[in-house]
Amino acid sequence: MSALTMAQMAGEFLVSEGDGTISRDAVLIDKGLKLEAGTVVAALSGANSSTSVSGATNTGGGAVSGAITLSAGALEGSYTATMTSSGATAAFKVTDPFGMLVGTGAVGSAFSAGGLAFTIASGSPVFVAGDYITIAVNIISGNYVAYDPTKGDGSQTTKGILFDSVDSTESDVLATIINNSAEVDASKLKWSAGVTTTGHKATAYAALAASGFKFR
């Protein structure tokens, strides 16, 4: 009979932390990861991006005009702007990657809601109801991953320790990290494959110590 190994429990690496929730913060773990409780983490610093594509079956020849601006609240994935009327100033609705309504707008006027801002310009022929534009959003900056001193995308700068195990295989996942004022059992910390030397760990310890961490 094979032996079963129990995964590290939430917060098992903690010796103590600050009062209330002073030591904790809510962050997004980047898509495509499986991280254990106690993993030393960092925040990505790459640029967010977005692109738009007009529907292949559209009657109208219009498209997004100019840049698409992203702000707080934008989600990673595909948004859809669907025309709900026809004409040079056709009305449209915008749904997020989960199909939820973000807001409504009109062709030729600036749209801004849910962390997205853009303008759809009319074309020839004009849009008809049912035409659509897909806006793909890629969120990078600010998402959290395992600390990796071998990279240059923000992963090399330690920001905290993951409180509980996270599986973000399918999408970004909201998680809790310990990011200041805590005592930690260093033997229970988890490290990425990029951490291969005592120097790598020393750099991480120093960054965490500057935020009030003590290692036991």
VENPEJO-V477346 format. One record per pair of residues at least 12 apart in sequence whose C-alpha atoms are under 6 Angstrom apart, sorted by the first residue. I is the first residue (numbers start at 1). J is the second residue. D is the distance in Angstrom with one decimal. If there is no record, write none. Layout:
# VENPEJO-V477346
((I/J/D) (I/J/D))
This chain:
# VENPEJO-V477346
((10/37/5.7) (10/163/5.6) (10/164/4.3) (11/163/5.1) (13/38/6.0) (13/184/5.8) (13/185/5.2) (13/188/5.2) (14/184/4.7) (15/183/5.1) (15/184/5.2) (16/182/5.7) (16/183/5.0) (17/182/4.1) (18/181/5.7) (23/178/5.4) (23/179/5.8) (23/180/5.0) (23/181/5.7) (24/177/5.6) (24/178/4.6) (25/176/5.6) (25/177/5.5) (26/175/5.7) (26/176/4.7) (27/174/5.7) (27/175/5.5) (28/143/5.2) (28/144/5.9) (28/173/5.4) (28/174/4.6) (29/143/5.6) (29/144/4.6) (29/172/5.5) (29/173/5.2) (30/143/5.2) (30/144/5.6) (30/172/4.9) (31/168/5.1) (31/169/5.8) (31/171/4.6) (31/172/4.4) (32/168/5.3) (32/169/4.0) (33/168/5.0) (33/169/5.3) (34/166/5.8) (34/167/4.5) (35/165/5.6) (35/166/5.3) (36/165/4.2) (37/162/5.5) (37/163/5.3) (37/164/4.1) (37/165/4.3) (38/161/5.6) (38/162/5.2) (38/189/4.8) (38/190/5.4) (39/161/5.5) (39/162/5.3) (39/189/5.8) (39/190/4.2) (39/191/5.7) (40/146/6.0) (40/147/5.7) (40/160/6.0) (40/161/4.5) (41/145/5.5) (41/146/4.3) (41/147/4.6) (41/158/5.8) (41/159/5.9) (41/160/5.5) (41/161/5.6) (42/144/5.5) (42/145/5.6) (42/146/5.9) (42/147/5.0) (42/155/5.0) (42/157/5.7) (42/158/4.7) (42/159/4.8) (43/142/5.3) (43/143/5.5) (43/144/4.4) (43/154/5.7) (44/141/5.2) (44/142/5.3) (44/143/5.5) (44/153/5.7) (44/154/4.4) (44/155/5.8) (45/141/4.6) (45/153/5.6) (45/154/4.9) (46/140/5.7) (46/141/5.1) (47/141/5.6) (48/138/5.8) (48/139/4.9) (48/140/5.2) (48/141/5.9) (49/138/5.2) (50/136/5.4) (50/137/4.4) (51/135/5.6) (51/136/5.3) (52/134/5.5) (52/135/4.3) (53/133/5.7) (53/134/5.3) (54/133/4.3) (55/132/5.4) (55/133/5.5) (58/131/4.9) (60/125/5.0) (60/126/4.6) (60/127/3.8) (61/123/4.4) (61/124/5.1) (61/125/5.6) (62/121/5.5) (62/122/4.4) (62/123/4.0) (63/120/5.6) (63/121/5.6) (64/119/5.8) (64/120/4.2) (64/121/6.0) (65/119/5.7) (65/120/5.6) (65/121/5.6) (68/117/5.8) (68/118/4.9) (69/116/5.9) (69/117/5.0) (70/115/5.5) (70/116/5.0) (71/115/4.6) (72/115/5.3) (73/114/5.6) (73/115/4.6) (74/114/5.9) (74/115/4.2) (76/137/5.1) (76/138/5.2) (76/139/5.3) (77/97/5.3) (77/136/5.7) (77/137/5.2) (78/97/4.9) (78/135/5.5) (78/136/4.4) (79/95/5.6) (79/96/4.6) (79/97/5.3) (79/134/5.8) (79/135/5.0) (80/94/5.5) (80/95/5.4) (80/133/5.8) (80/134/4.6) (81/93/5.5) (81/94/4.4) (81/132/5.4) (81/133/5.2) (82/131/5.9) (82/132/4.3) (83/129/4.8) (83/130/5.2) (83/131/5.4) (83/132/6.0) (84/129/4.8) (85/129/4.5) (86/127/5.5) (86/128/4.0) (86/129/5.2) (87/126/5.4) (87/127/5.7) (88/122/5.5) (88/126/5.5) (89/106/5.8) (89/107/4.6) (90/106/5.6) (90/107/5.4) (91/105/5.8) (91/106/4.3) (92/104/5.7) (92/105/5.4) (92/106/5.8) (102/114/5.8) (107/120/5.2) (107/121/5.8) (108/120/5.8) (108/121/5.1) (146/192/5.9) (148/194/5.1) (158/204/5.7) (160/178/5.5) (160/179/4.3) (161/177/5.3) (161/178/5.2) (162/177/4.4) (163/176/5.6) (163/177/5.0) (180/211/5.0) (180/212/5.3) (180/213/6.0) (181/212/4.4) (181/213/5.3) (182/213/4.9) (183/213/5.8) (183/214/4.7) (183/215/5.8) (184/215/5.0) (184/216/6.0) (185/215/6.0) (185/216/5.0) (186/215/5.7))
